[in-house]
Amino acid sequence: MSRTRLIKHLKVKNPKLNKSELETIIDTFSQSIEDILEKGNALEIRGLGRWYLKRLKENFNARNPATNELIYKPERIKIRFKPSKKLNKIINE
């Protein structure tokens, strides 16, 4: 779902809020998640899921599949999301 479709969907559910208020809510929510992850902390929203950082170690033996050449992949950090049991149950029904 795109950002605009999400805003339209929220507008239908909450007709008292105008579009700019909904955009502010979504932007604040997104920025809060970014700020928390940037500090290296995990974020858990009960009933939705958990965002956390996973450190991937460096790899000296990675290969470029096109040229079969050895390449070096430095250590990096990935953002992971683990859905809650409730969300998993809803999706898998």
JOQUIJO-V543281 format. One line per field, one symbol per residue. burial: b if it has 24 or more other C-alpha atoms within 12 Angstrom, else e. A space follows every 10 residues. Layout:
BEGIN
burial = ???
END
This chain:
BEGIN
burial = eeeeeebeee eeeeeeeeee ebeeeeeeee eebeeebeee eebeeeeeee bbeeeeeeee eeeeeeeeee eeeeeeeeee eeeeeeeeee eee
END
